[in-house]
Amino acid sequence: MERIITKVEIQKRNKDRVNVYIDGDFNFSCSAELAYTYSLKPGKIVELEVLKRIVNEDSYLKCKNQALKIIEKNYKSEKEVFDKLKLKGYDEKTIAKVIEFLISYNFLNDECYAAMYINNKINSQGRNKIKQALLRKGIDEVLINEKLKKLDNNVELQSAFRLGERKYKILQKTERDKRKIAKKLWEYFTRNGYSFEIINEVLNKLITLEHDEQVKVEKETNFEELYELACKRYNIVSNSEKDEKKLYKKLSDFLLRRGYPWEDIKKVLTIILKSDDFIEEY
């Protein structure tokens, strides 16, 4: 189907773009470069398919320029760029084409991104938090695990110890009870994604306690596994149970049935429920 271009005018606010009128009515806008490439001018007869191709090509160019602006200041993952372009209103087919272009010129590289992110965050975060952040950014889990596996354990341990020293000094200003300090430090490290092994080692270096009060669990307990299981169960049970004591009992019974020691269960539930006011009553 043929159409007649009746007018081509330069936009007032953007001299690099033109408005194209078909049969007397505004039809679309495009870059002046495309208008020149396709020789768009009044009186020219063009096929409808050609017009569609021009519009699609213009959309791609705008999308590509927007993507380059997005990665101009900070390196991004593929998913981050995709999501931002989607919010700008571009269709997925156009975005996919732009992503392909960015990858081909190495403007996007999830492997490099993961490595840089880990190196940047390892001084303030543990592996667990780093991994969750990268997963949210769309990085493949296998790739994340591969990069984290290459990480020197001593680097993470030393970073945790530095953070712990700083936090310990702050807590000592308002708290004298070492067990309470240990608990708050444990919560702090857990929020920042450190493994139980690292937390345990750092706390026992920072806080001198009596042998039977040291912050540790029996070797047979996989504390990370217990904590993850308790969190998952809490998310399920808390939807229907709002009474904290009943919630605590249900969670305790659930974990006891799975063979975890009571003392370990108490420690985990104290953190999850953010309160130990009713633990001794149970």
Sequence and secondary structure as in RCSB ss.txt:
>XXXX:A:sequence
MERIITKVEIQKRNKDRVNVYIDGDFNFSCSAELAYTYSLKPGKIVELEVLKRIVNEDSYLKCKNQALKIIEKNY
KSEKEVFDKLKLKGYDEKTIAKVIEFLISYNFLNDECYAAMYINNKINSQGRNKIKQALLRKGIDEVLINEKLKK
LDNNVELQSAFRLGERKYKILQKTERDKRKIAKKLWEYFTRNGYSFEIINEVLNKLITLEHDEQVKVEKETNFEE
LYELACKRYNIVSNSEKDEKKLYKKLSDFLLRRGYPWEDIKKVLTIILKSDDFIEEY
>XXXX:A:secstr
 EEEEEEEEE SS TTEEEEEETTEEEEEEEHHHHHHTT  TT EEEHHHHHHHHHHHHHHHHHHHHHHHHHHS 
  HHHHHHHHHHTT  HHHHHHHHHHHHHTTS  HHHHHHHHHHHHTTT  HHHHHHHHHHTT  HHHHHHHHHT
S HHHHHHHHHHHHHHHHHHHHTT   HHHHHHHHHHHHHHTT  HHHHHHHHHHH    GGG S   TT  HHH
HHHHHHHHHHHHTTT   HHHHHHHHHHHHHHTT  HHHHHHHHHHHHT  TTTTT 
